[in-house]
Amino acid sequence: MANKISILVAKHSRQDGVVSMRNVTIRERLLRLLLGKPHHLMVIAPGKDVQQLQINEVKGDSYERNE
């Protein structure tokens, strides 16, 4: 079974969402020496059945799609 994921980016998250996101900060001293100042990462790991990943920015705080 193949799935399609569409990601909408907004300032505030939805509480009823299926997937959540978390920022990860790299702080360890060794990595700071290698990479410089701390960096923030977001990792998106879709499942093996996902064939397409789409990321869109939402204008304003509206979750409504204008199609």
PDB file of N, H, CA, C and O in Angstrom:
ATOM      1  N   MET A   1       0.841  -1.174   0.000  1.00  0.00           N
ATOM      2  CA  MET A   1       0.000   0.000   0.000  1.00  0.00           C
ATOM      3  C   MET A   1       0.886   1.237   0.000  1.00  0.00           C
ATOM      4  O   MET A   1       1.763   1.359   0.856  1.00  0.00           O
ATOM      5  N   ALA A   2       0.684   2.146  -0.927  1.00  0.00           N
ATOM      6  H   ALA A   2      -0.027   2.047  -1.622  1.00  0.00           H
ATOM      7  CA  ALA A   2       1.475   3.374  -1.038  1.00  0.00           C
ATOM      8  C   ALA A   2       0.718   4.526  -0.392  1.00  0.00           C
ATOM      9  O   ALA A   2      -0.507   4.603  -0.477  1.00  0.00           O
ATOM     10  N   ASN A   3       1.455   5.414   0.250  1.00  0.00           N
ATOM     11  H   ASN A   3       2.451   5.351   0.319  1.00  0.00           H
ATOM     12  CA  ASN A   3       0.876   6.586   0.905  1.00  0.00           C
ATOM     13  C   ASN A   3       1.481   7.851   0.342  1.00  0.00           C
ATOM     14  O   ASN A   3       2.568   7.826  -0.234  1.00  0.00           O
ATOM     15  N   LYS A   4       0.776   8.959   0.507  1.00  0.00           N
ATOM     16  H   LYS A   4      -0.108   8.979   0.974  1.00  0.00           H
ATOM     17  CA  LYS A   4       1.261  10.273   0.111  1.00  0.00           C
ATOM     18  C   LYS A   4       1.159  11.177   1.330  1.00  0.00           C
ATOM     19  O   LYS A   4       0.118  11.212   1.987  1.00  0.00           O
ATOM     20  N   ILE A   5       2.227  11.909   1.642  1.00  0.00           N
ATOM     21  H   ILE A   5       3.072  11.880   1.108  1.00  0.00           H
ATOM     22  CA  ILE A   5       2.242  12.812   2.786  1.00  0.00           C
ATOM     23  C   ILE A   5       2.360  14.233   2.276  1.00  0.00           C
ATOM     24  O   ILE A   5       3.199  14.521   1.422  1.00  0.00           O
ATOM     25  N   SER A   6       1.528  15.122   2.792  1.00  0.00           N
ATOM     26  H   SER A   6       0.846  14.888   3.486  1.00  0.00           H
ATOM     27  CA  SER A   6       1.604  16.541   2.479  1.00  0.00           C
ATOM     28  C   SER A   6       1.816  17.285   3.788  1.00  0.00           C
ATOM     29  O   SER A   6       1.055  17.084   4.735  1.00  0.00           O
ATOM     30  N   ILE A   7       2.834  18.142   3.864  1.00  0.00           N
ATOM     31  H   ILE A   7       3.452  18.305   3.095  1.00  0.00           H
ATOM     32  CA  ILE A   7       3.167  18.866   5.084  1.00  0.00           C
ATOM     33  C   ILE A   7       2.899  20.343   4.865  1.00  0.00           C
ATOM     34  O   ILE A   7       3.391  20.933   3.903  1.00  0.00           O
ATOM     35  N   LEU A   8       2.115  20.945   5.760  1.00  0.00           N
ATOM     36  H   LEU A   8       1.715  20.466   6.542  1.00  0.00           H
ATOM     37  CA  LEU A   8       1.845  22.373   5.738  1.00  0.00           C
ATOM     38  C   LEU A   8       2.593  23.000   6.906  1.00  0.00           C
ATOM     39  O   LEU A   8       2.508  22.508   8.031  1.00  0.00           O
ATOM     40  N   VAL A   9       3.320  24.076   6.652  1.00  0.00           N
ATOM     41  H   VAL A   9       3.389  24.476   5.738  1.00  0.00           H
ATOM     42  CA  VAL A   9       4.118  24.729   7.679  1.00  0.00           C
ATOM     43  C   VAL A   9       3.396  25.988   8.136  1.00  0.00           C
ATOM     44  O   VAL A   9       3.055  26.838   7.314  1.00  0.00           O
ATOM     45  N   ALA A  10       3.157  26.120   9.450  1.00  0.00           N
ATOM     46  H   ALA A  10       3.434  25.430  10.118  1.00  0.00           H
ATOM     47  CA  ALA A  10       2.479  27.285  10.021  1.00  0.00           C
ATOM     48  C   ALA A  10       3.174  27.683  11.317  1.00  0.00           C
ATOM     49  O   ALA A  10       3.987  26.930  11.853  1.00  0.00           O
ATOM     50  N   LYS A  11       2.845  28.878  11.818  1.00  0.00           N
ATOM     51  H   LYS A  11       2.184  29.489  11.382  1.00  0.00           H
ATOM     52  CA  LYS A  11       3.472  29.354  13.054  1.00  0.00           C
ATOM     53  C   LYS A  11       3.013  28.564  14.269  1.00  0.00           C
ATOM     54  O   LYS A  11       3.807  28.334  15.181  1.00  0.00           O
ATOM     55  N   HIS A  12       1.755  28.144  14.306  1.00  0.00           N
ATOM     56  H   HIS A  12       1.110  28.331  13.565  1.00  0.00           H
ATOM     57  CA  HIS A  12       1.205  27.429  15.454  1.00  0.00           C
ATOM     58  C   HIS A  12       0.801  26.021  15.025  1.00  0.00           C
ATOM     59  O   HIS A  12       0.245  25.836  13.942  1.00  0.00           O
ATOM     60  N   SER A  13       1.078  25.028  15.872  1.00  0.00           N
ATOM     61  H   SER A  13       1.529  25.178  16.752  1.00  0.00           H
ATOM     62  CA  SER A  13       0.773  23.644  15.516  1.00  0.00           C
ATOM     63  C   SER A  13      -0.684  23.305  15.825  1.00  0.00           C
ATOM     64  O   SER A  13      -1.336  23.944  16.651  1.00  0.00           O
ATOM     65  N   ARG A  14      -1.163  22.290  15.138  1.00  0.00           N
ATOM     66  H   ARG A  14      -0.634  21.771  14.467  1.00  0.00           H
ATOM     67  CA  ARG A  14      -2.515  21.792  15.370  1.00  0.00           C
ATOM     68  C   ARG A  14      -2.444  20.713  16.438  1.00  0.00           C
ATOM     69  O   ARG A  14      -1.542  19.876  16.421  1.00  0.00           O
ATOM     70  N   GLN A  15      -3.385  20.729  17.358  1.00  0.00           N
ATOM     71  H   GLN A  15      -4.118  21.409  17.372  1.00  0.00           H
ATOM     72  CA  GLN A  15      -3.399  19.753  18.438  1.00  0.00           C
ATOM     73  C   GLN A  15      -3.956  18.402  17.983  1.00  0.00           C
ATOM     74  O   GLN A  15      -3.670  17.383  18.611  1.00  0.00           O
ATOM     75  N   ASP A  16      -4.737  18.373  16.914  1.00  0.00           N
ATOM     76  H   ASP A  16      -4.969  19.201  16.404  1.00  0.00           H
ATOM     77  CA  ASP A  16      -5.353  17.131  16.456  1.00  0.00           C
ATOM     78  C   ASP A  16      -4.568  16.479  15.322  1.00  0.00           C
ATOM     79  O   ASP A  16      -5.099  15.610  14.631  1.00  0.00           O
ATOM     80  N   GLY A  17      -3.322  16.878  15.119  1.00  0.00           N
ATOM     81  H   GLY A  17      -2.891  17.584  15.680  1.00  0.00           H
ATOM     82  CA  GLY A  17      -2.513  16.350  14.025  1.00  0.00           C
ATOM     83  C   GLY A  17      -2.106  14.900  14.243  1.00  0.00           C
ATOM     84  O   GLY A  17      -2.061  14.425  15.377  1.00  0.00           O
ATOM     85  N   VAL A  18      -1.813  14.205  13.164  1.00  0.00           N
ATOM     86  H   VAL A  18      -1.850  14.591  12.242  1.00  0.00           H
ATOM     87  CA  VAL A  18      -1.405  12.811  13.212  1.00  0.00           C
ATOM     88  C   VAL A  18       0.084  12.692  13.511  1.00  0.00           C
ATOM     89  O   VAL A  18       0.516  11.745  14.169  1.00  0.00           O
ATOM     90  N   VAL A  19       0.870  13.654  13.027  1.00  0.00           N
ATOM     91  H   VAL A  19       0.519  14.423  12.493  1.00  0.00           H
ATOM     92  CA  VAL A  19       2.322  13.631  13.182  1.00  0.00           C
ATOM     93  C   VAL A  19       2.741  14.876  13.948  1.00  0.00           C
ATOM     94  O   VAL A  19       2.173  15.950  13.753  1.00  0.00           O
ATOM     95  N   SER A  20       3.725  14.734  14.810  1.00  0.00           N
ATOM     96  H   SER A  20       4.186  13.861  14.968  1.00  0.00           H
ATOM     97  CA  SER A  20       4.238  15.905  15.522  1.00  0.00           C
ATOM     98  C   SER A  20       5.699  16.122  15.156  1.00  0.00           C
ATOM     99  O   SER A  20       6.350  15.240  14.596  1.00  0.00           O
ATOM    100  N   MET A  21       6.207  17.311  15.483  1.00  0.00           N
ATOM    101  H   MET A  21       5.678  18.028  15.939  1.00  0.00           H
ATOM    102  CA  MET A  21       7.575  17.684  15.140  1.00  0.00           C
ATOM    103  C   MET A  21       8.267  18.166  16.397  1.00  0.00           C
ATOM    104  O   MET A  21       7.641  18.757  17.278  1.00  0.00           O
ATOM    105  N   ARG A  22       9.547  17.914  16.474  1.00  0.00           N
ATOM    106  H   ARG A  22      10.056  17.435  15.759  1.00  0.00           H
ATOM    107  CA  ARG A  22      10.325  18.362  17.624  1.00  0.00           C
ATOM    108  C   ARG A  22      11.662  18.860  17.128  1.00  0.00           C
ATOM    109  O   ARG A  22      12.307  18.198  16.316  1.00  0.00           O
ATOM    110  N   ASN A  23      12.097  20.037  17.612  1.00  0.00           N
ATOM    111  H   ASN A  23      11.572  20.575  18.272  1.00  0.00           H
ATOM    112  CA  ASN A  23      13.419  20.556  17.277  1.00  0.00           C
ATOM    113  C   ASN A  23      14.457  19.891  18.166  1.00  0.00           C
ATOM    114  O   ASN A  23      14.240  19.727  19.366  1.00  0.00           O
ATOM    115  N   VAL A  24      15.574  19.511  17.584  1.00  0.00           N
ATOM    116  H   VAL A  24      15.750  19.644  16.609  1.00  0.00           H
ATOM    117  CA  VAL A  24      16.655  18.868  18.319  1.00  0.00           C
ATOM    118  C   VAL A  24      17.870  19.779  18.255  1.00  0.00           C
ATOM    119  O   VAL A  24      18.284  20.176  17.166  1.00  0.00           O
ATOM    120  N   THR A  25      18.458  20.125  19.422  1.00  0.00           N
ATOM    121  H   THR A  25      18.122  19.803  20.307  1.00  0.00           H
ATOM    122  CA  THR A  25      19.630  20.990  19.480  1.00  0.00           C
ATOM    123  C   THR A  25      20.885  20.148  19.698  1.00  0.00           C
ATOM    124  O   THR A  25      20.928  19.302  20.592  1.00  0.00           O
ATOM    125  N   ILE A  26      21.881  20.382  18.892  1.00  0.00           N
ATOM    126  H   ILE A  26      21.846  21.069  18.166  1.00  0.00           H
ATOM    127  CA  ILE A  26      23.155  19.678  19.048  1.00  0.00           C
ATOM    128  C   ILE A  26      24.028  20.523  19.957  1.00  0.00           C
ATOM    129  O   ILE A  26      24.459  21.600  19.547  1.00  0.00           O
ATOM    130  N   ARG A  27      24.308  20.073  21.184  1.00  0.00           N
ATOM    131  H   ARG A  27      23.958  19.197  21.517  1.00  0.00           H
ATOM    132  CA  ARG A  27      25.025  20.888  22.153  1.00  0.00           C
ATOM    133  C   ARG A  27      26.345  20.291  22.611  1.00  0.00           C
ATOM    134  O   ARG A  27      27.153  20.989  23.224  1.00  0.00           O
ATOM    135  N   GLU A  28      26.572  19.070  22.339  1.00  0.00           N
ATOM    136  H   GLU A  28      25.916  18.503  21.841  1.00  0.00           H
ATOM    137  CA  GLU A  28      27.760  18.426  22.870  1.00  0.00           C
ATOM    138  C   GLU A  28      29.017  19.191  22.481  1.00  0.00           C
ATOM    139  O   GLU A  28      29.121  19.702  21.366  1.00  0.00           O
ATOM    140  N   ARG A  29      29.970  19.267  23.405  1.00  0.00           N
ATOM    141  H   ARG A  29      29.885  18.852  24.310  1.00  0.00           H
ATOM    142  CA  ARG A  29      31.190  20.057  23.184  1.00  0.00           C
ATOM    143  C   ARG A  29      31.965  19.584  21.956  1.00  0.00           C
ATOM    144  O   ARG A  29      32.481  20.413  21.206  1.00  0.00           O
ATOM    145  N   LEU A  30      32.056  18.305  21.738  1.00  0.00           N
ATOM    146  H   LEU A  30      31.637  17.632  22.347  1.00  0.00           H
ATOM    147  CA  LEU A  30      32.788  17.793  20.577  1.00  0.00           C
ATOM    148  C   LEU A  30      32.141  18.259  19.278  1.00  0.00           C
ATOM    149  O   LEU A  30      32.837  18.701  18.363  1.00  0.00           O
ATOM    150  N   LEU A  31      30.822  18.167  19.189  1.00  0.00           N
ATOM    151  H   LEU A  31      30.257  17.808  19.932  1.00  0.00           H
ATOM    152  CA  LEU A  31      30.137  18.619  17.980  1.00  0.00           C
ATOM    153  C   LEU A  31      30.214  20.132  17.830  1.00  0.00           C
ATOM    154  O   LEU A  31      30.248  20.640  16.709  1.00  0.00           O
ATOM    155  N   ARG A  32      30.243  20.859  18.946  1.00  0.00           N
ATOM    156  H   ARG A  32      30.216  20.446  19.856  1.00  0.00           H
ATOM    157  CA  ARG A  32      30.386  22.315  18.861  1.00  0.00           C
ATOM    158  C   ARG A  32      31.741  22.676  18.281  1.00  0.00           C
ATOM    159  O   ARG A  32      31.853  23.624  17.504  1.00  0.00           O
ATOM    160  N   LEU A  33      32.778  21.924  18.656  1.00  0.00           N
ATOM    161  H   LEU A  33      32.688  21.154  19.287  1.00  0.00           H
ATOM    162  CA  LEU A  33      34.100  22.175  18.084  1.00  0.00           C
ATOM    163  C   LEU A  33      34.111  21.887  16.583  1.00  0.00           C
ATOM    164  O   LEU A  33      34.768  22.590  15.815  1.00  0.00           O
ATOM    165  N   LEU A  34      33.384  20.856  16.173  1.00  0.00           N
ATOM    166  H   LEU A  34      32.850  20.285  16.797  1.00  0.00           H
ATOM    167  CA  LEU A  34      33.353  20.484  14.756  1.00  0.00           C
ATOM    168  C   LEU A  34      32.427  21.381  13.930  1.00  0.00           C
ATOM    169  O   LEU A  34      32.757  21.746  12.802  1.00  0.00           O
ATOM    170  N   LEU A  35      31.263  21.737  14.497  1.00  0.00           N
ATOM    171  H   LEU A  35      30.994  21.440  15.414  1.00  0.00           H
ATOM    172  CA  LEU A  35      30.232  22.433  13.727  1.00  0.00           C
ATOM    173  C   LEU A  35      30.098  23.919  14.048  1.00  0.00           C
ATOM    174  O   LEU A  35      29.408  24.642  13.329  1.00  0.00           O
ATOM    175  N   GLY A  36      30.745  24.386  15.117  1.00  0.00           N
ATOM    176  H   GLY A  36      31.305  23.798  15.701  1.00  0.00           H
ATOM    177  CA  GLY A  36      30.582  25.789  15.515  1.00  0.00           C
ATOM    178  C   GLY A  36      29.437  25.928  16.499  1.00  0.00           C
ATOM    179  O   GLY A  36      29.235  25.060  17.349  1.00  0.00           O
ATOM    180  N   LYS A  37      28.680  27.023  16.388  1.00  0.00           N
ATOM    181  H   LYS A  37      28.844  27.728  15.698  1.00  0.00           H
ATOM    182  CA  LYS A  37      27.559  27.289  17.294  1.00  0.00           C
ATOM    183  C   LYS A  37      26.509  26.185  17.187  1.00  0.00           C
ATOM    184  O   LYS A  37      26.448  25.480  16.180  1.00  0.00           O
ATOM    185  N   PRO A  38      25.672  26.031  18.237  1.00  0.00           N
ATOM    186  CA  PRO A  38      24.619  24.998  18.193  1.00  0.00           C
ATOM    187  C   PRO A  38      23.695  25.186  16.992  1.00  0.00           C
ATOM    188  O   PRO A  38      23.381  26.313  16.607  1.00  0.00           O
ATOM    189  N   HIS A  39      23.269  24.083  16.413  1.00  0.00           N
ATOM    190  H   HIS A  39      23.524  23.168  16.725  1.00  0.00           H
ATOM    191  CA  HIS A  39      22.373  24.090  15.260  1.00  0.00           C
ATOM    192  C   HIS A  39      21.075  23.406  15.647  1.00  0.00           C
ATOM    193  O   HIS A  39      21.062  22.508  16.489  1.00  0.00           O
ATOM    194  N   HIS A  40      19.999  23.828  15.037  1.00  0.00           N
ATOM    195  H   HIS A  40      20.009  24.557  14.352  1.00  0.00           H
ATOM    196  CA  HIS A  40      18.700  23.197  15.252  1.00  0.00           C
ATOM    197  C   HIS A  40      18.386  22.344  14.027  1.00  0.00           C
ATOM    198  O   HIS A  40      18.519  22.801  12.892  1.00  0.00           O
ATOM    199  N   LEU A  41      17.971  21.105  14.263  1.00  0.00           N
ATOM    200  H   LEU A  41      17.863  20.734  15.185  1.00  0.00           H
ATOM    201  CA  LEU A  41      17.659  20.170  13.188  1.00  0.00           C
ATOM    202  C   LEU A  41      16.209  19.728  13.278  1.00  0.00           C
ATOM    203  O   LEU A  41      15.639  19.649  14.366  1.00  0.00           O
ATOM    204  N   MET A  42      15.627  19.447  12.144  1.00  0.00           N
ATOM    205  H   MET A  42      16.090  19.511  11.260  1.00  0.00           H
ATOM    206  CA  MET A  42      14.342  18.788  12.102  1.00  0.00           C
ATOM    207  C   MET A  42      14.503  17.611  11.146  1.00  0.00           C
ATOM    208  O   MET A  42      14.882  17.791   9.989  1.00  0.00           O
ATOM    209  N   VAL A  43      14.217  16.421  11.628  1.00  0.00           N
ATOM    210  H   VAL A  43      13.909  16.275  12.569  1.00  0.00           H
ATOM    211  CA  VAL A  43      14.365  15.218  10.817  1.00  0.00           C
ATOM    212  C   VAL A  43      12.977  14.711  10.456  1.00  0.00           C
ATOM    213  O   VAL A  43      12.134  14.504  11.329  1.00  0.00           O
ATOM    214  N   ILE A  44      12.748  14.515   9.174  1.00  0.00           N
ATOM    215  H   ILE A  44      13.432  14.682   8.465  1.00  0.00           H
ATOM    216  CA  ILE A  44      11.496  13.945   8.687  1.00  0.00           C
ATOM    217  C   ILE A  44      11.827  12.556   8.161  1.00  0.00           C
ATOM    218  O   ILE A  44      12.612  12.404   7.225  1.00  0.00           O
ATOM    219  N   ALA A  45      11.221  11.545   8.774  1.00  0.00           N
ATOM    220  H   ALA A  45      10.583  11.669   9.534  1.00  0.00           H
ATOM    221  CA  ALA A  45      11.500  10.166   8.387  1.00  0.00           C
ATOM    222  C   ALA A  45      10.196   9.494   7.955  1.00  0.00           C
ATOM    223  O   ALA A  45       9.514   8.890   8.783  1.00  0.00           O
ATOM    224  N   PRO A  46       9.842   9.591   6.677  1.00  0.00           N
ATOM    225  CA  PRO A  46       8.617   8.940   6.214  1.00  0.00           C
ATOM    226  C   PRO A  46       8.779   7.421   6.203  1.00  0.00           C
ATOM    227  O   PRO A  46       9.890   6.904   6.089  1.00  0.00           O
ATOM    228  N   GLY A  47       7.666   6.727   6.321  1.00  0.00           N
ATOM    229  H   GLY A  47       6.764   7.147   6.414  1.00  0.00           H
ATOM    230  CA  GLY A  47       7.681   5.271   6.300  1.00  0.00           C
ATOM    231  C   GLY A  47       8.029   4.722   4.926  1.00  0.00           C
ATOM    232  O   GLY A  47       8.102   5.465   3.948  1.00  0.00           O
ATOM    233  N   LYS A  48       8.241   3.424   4.863  1.00  0.00           N
ATOM    234  H   LYS A  48       8.182   2.820   5.658  1.00  0.00           H
ATOM    235  CA  LYS A  48       8.675   2.803   3.606  1.00  0.00           C
ATOM    236  C   LYS A  48       7.591   2.816   2.529  1.00  0.00           C
ATOM    237  O   LYS A  48       7.895   2.657   1.347  1.00  0.00           O
ATOM    238  N   ASP A  49       6.327   3.004   2.926  1.00  0.00           N
ATOM    239  H   ASP A  49       6.080   3.133   3.886  1.00  0.00           H
ATOM    240  CA  ASP A  49       5.233   3.023   1.958  1.00  0.00           C
ATOM    241  C   ASP A  49       4.974   4.404   1.364  1.00  0.00           C
ATOM    242  O   ASP A  49       4.151   4.527   0.458  1.00  0.00           O
ATOM    243  N   VAL A  50       5.649   5.441   1.844  1.00  0.00           N
ATOM    244  H   VAL A  50       6.318   5.341   2.580  1.00  0.00           H
ATOM    245  CA  VAL A  50       5.440   6.803   1.350  1.00  0.00           C
ATOM    246  C   VAL A  50       6.172   6.977   0.032  1.00  0.00           C
ATOM    247  O   VAL A  50       7.379   6.751  -0.051  1.00  0.00           O
ATOM    248  N   GLN A  51       5.435   7.384  -1.007  1.00  0.00           N
ATOM    249  H   GLN A  51       4.454   7.568  -0.940  1.00  0.00           H
ATOM    250  CA  GLN A  51       6.033   7.585  -2.321  1.00  0.00           C
ATOM    251  C   GLN A  51       6.328   9.047  -2.599  1.00  0.00           C
ATOM    252  O   GLN A  51       7.187   9.355  -3.426  1.00  0.00           O
ATOM    253  N   GLN A  52       5.625   9.964  -1.919  1.00  0.00           N
ATOM    254  H   GLN A  52       4.927   9.714  -1.248  1.00  0.00           H
ATOM    255  CA  GLN A  52       5.790  11.386  -2.206  1.00  0.00           C
ATOM    256  C   GLN A  52       5.709  12.170  -0.907  1.00  0.00           C
ATOM    257  O   GLN A  52       4.878  11.877  -0.048  1.00  0.00           O
ATOM    258  N   LEU A  53       6.580  13.178  -0.765  1.00  0.00           N
ATOM    259  H   LEU A  53       7.254  13.416  -1.464  1.00  0.00           H
ATOM    260  CA  LEU A  53       6.588  14.063   0.395  1.00  0.00           C
ATOM    261  C   LEU A  53       6.536  15.491  -0.109  1.00  0.00           C
ATOM    262  O   LEU A  53       7.392  15.901  -0.892  1.00  0.00           O
ATOM    263  N   GLN A  54       5.546  16.255   0.328  1.00  0.00           N
ATOM    264  H   GLN A  54       4.850  15.921   0.964  1.00  0.00           H
ATOM    265  CA  GLN A  54       5.345  17.622  -0.148  1.00  0.00           C
ATOM    266  C   GLN A  54       5.314  18.550   1.052  1.00  0.00           C
ATOM    267  O   GLN A  54       4.583  18.293   2.008  1.00  0.00           O
ATOM    268  N   ILE A  55       6.105  19.644   1.022  1.00  0.00           N
ATOM    269  H   ILE A  55       6.699  19.853   0.246  1.00  0.00           H
ATOM    270  CA  ILE A  55       6.156  20.618   2.106  1.00  0.00           C
ATOM    271  C   ILE A  55       5.719  21.968   1.560  1.00  0.00           C
ATOM    272  O   ILE A  55       6.294  22.467   0.593  1.00  0.00           O
ATOM    273  N   ASN A  56       4.694  22.565   2.183  1.00  0.00           N
ATOM    274  H   ASN A  56       4.226  22.160   2.969  1.00  0.00           H
ATOM    275  CA  ASN A  56       4.161  23.860   1.768  1.00  0.00           C
ATOM    276  C   ASN A  56       4.121  24.799   2.958  1.00  0.00           C
ATOM    277  O   ASN A  56       3.851  24.368   4.079  1.00  0.00           O
ATOM    278  N   GLU A  57       4.387  26.082   2.726  1.00  0.00           N
ATOM    279  H   GLU A  57       4.606  26.431   1.816  1.00  0.00           H
ATOM    280  CA  GLU A  57       4.281  27.097   3.773  1.00  0.00           C
ATOM    281  C   GLU A  57       2.876  27.665   3.768  1.00  0.00           C
ATOM    282  O   GLU A  57       2.353  28.033   2.716  1.00  0.00           O
ATOM    283  N   VAL A  58       2.260  27.738   4.948  1.00  0.00           N
ATOM    284  H   VAL A  58       2.685  27.439   5.803  1.00  0.00           H
ATOM    285  CA  VAL A  58       0.918  28.283   5.084  1.00  0.00           C
ATOM    286  C   VAL A  58       1.036  29.781   5.301  1.00  0.00           C
ATOM    287  O   VAL A  58       1.757  30.218   6.199  1.00  0.00           O
ATOM    288  N   LYS A  59       0.346  30.572   4.500  1.00  0.00           N
ATOM    289  H   LYS A  59      -0.239  30.217   3.771  1.00  0.00           H
ATOM    290  CA  LYS A  59       0.346  32.029   4.649  1.00  0.00           C
ATOM    291  C   LYS A  59      -0.539  32.400   5.833  1.00  0.00           C
ATOM    292  O   LYS A  59      -1.705  32.007   5.865  1.00  0.00           O
ATOM    293  N   GLY A  60      -0.020  33.142   6.803  1.00  0.00           N
ATOM    294  H   GLY A  60       0.927  33.461   6.777  1.00  0.00           H
ATOM    295  CA  GLY A  60      -0.782  33.523   7.994  1.00  0.00           C
ATOM    296  C   GLY A  60      -0.966  32.331   8.913  1.00  0.00           C
ATOM    297  O   GLY A  60      -0.177  31.386   8.877  1.00  0.00           O
ATOM    298  N   ASP A  61      -2.014  32.371   9.744  1.00  0.00           N
ATOM    299  H   ASP A  61      -2.654  33.138   9.774  1.00  0.00           H
ATOM    300  CA  ASP A  61      -2.279  31.285  10.685  1.00  0.00           C
ATOM    301  C   ASP A  61      -3.415  30.386  10.226  1.00  0.00           C
ATOM    302  O   ASP A  61      -3.914  29.585  11.016  1.00  0.00           O
ATOM    303  N   SER A  62      -3.832  30.491   8.991  1.00  0.00           N
ATOM    304  H   SER A  62      -3.426  31.142   8.349  1.00  0.00           H
ATOM    305  CA  SER A  62      -4.946  29.705   8.478  1.00  0.00           C
ATOM    306  C   SER A  62      -4.477  28.320   8.061  1.00  0.00           C
ATOM    307  O   SER A  62      -3.421  28.170   7.447  1.00  0.00           O
ATOM    308  N   TYR A  63      -5.274  27.304   8.403  1.00  0.00           N
ATOM    309  H   TYR A  63      -6.132  27.426   8.902  1.00  0.00           H
ATOM    310  CA  TYR A  63      -4.982  25.943   7.971  1.00  0.00           C
ATOM    311  C   TYR A  63      -5.809  25.562   6.751  1.00  0.00           C
ATOM    312  O   TYR A  63      -5.666  24.460   6.223  1.00  0.00           O
ATOM    313  N   GLU A  64      -6.664  26.460   6.306  1.00  0.00           N
ATOM    314  H   GLU A  64      -6.780  27.356   6.735  1.00  0.00           H
ATOM    315  CA  GLU A  64      -7.488  26.192   5.140  1.00  0.00           C
ATOM    316  C   GLU A  64      -6.633  26.232   3.887  1.00  0.00           C
ATOM    317  O   GLU A  64      -5.802  27.127   3.733  1.00  0.00           O
ATOM    318  N   ARG A  65      -6.824  25.281   2.997  1.00  0.00           N
ATOM    319  H   ARG A  65      -7.498  24.553   3.123  1.00  0.00           H
ATOM    320  CA  ARG A  65      -6.091  25.243   1.730  1.00  0.00           C
ATOM    321  C   ARG A  65      -6.915  25.950   0.675  1.00  0.00           C
ATOM    322  O   ARG A  65      -8.100  25.665   0.505  1.00  0.00           O
ATOM    323  N   ASN A  66      -6.293  26.863  -0.026  1.00  0.00           N
ATOM    324  H   ASN A  66      -5.330  27.095   0.112  1.00  0.00           H
ATOM    325  CA  ASN A  66      -6.962  27.586  -1.110  1.00  0.00           C
ATOM    326  C   ASN A  66      -6.639  26.899  -2.422  1.00  0.00           C
ATOM    327  O   ASN A  66      -5.592  27.148  -3.019  1.00  0.00           O
ATOM    328  N   GLU A  67      -7.533  26.037  -2.869  1.00  0.00           N
ATOM    329  H   GLU A  67      -8.383  25.834  -2.384  1.00  0.00           H
ATOM    330  CA  GLU A  67      -7.296  25.296  -4.111  1.00  0.00           C
ATOM    331  C   GLU A  67      -8.343  25.656  -5.128  1.00  0.00           C
ATOM    332  O   GLU A  67      -8.322  25.139  -6.245  1.00  0.00           O
TER     333      GLU A  67
END
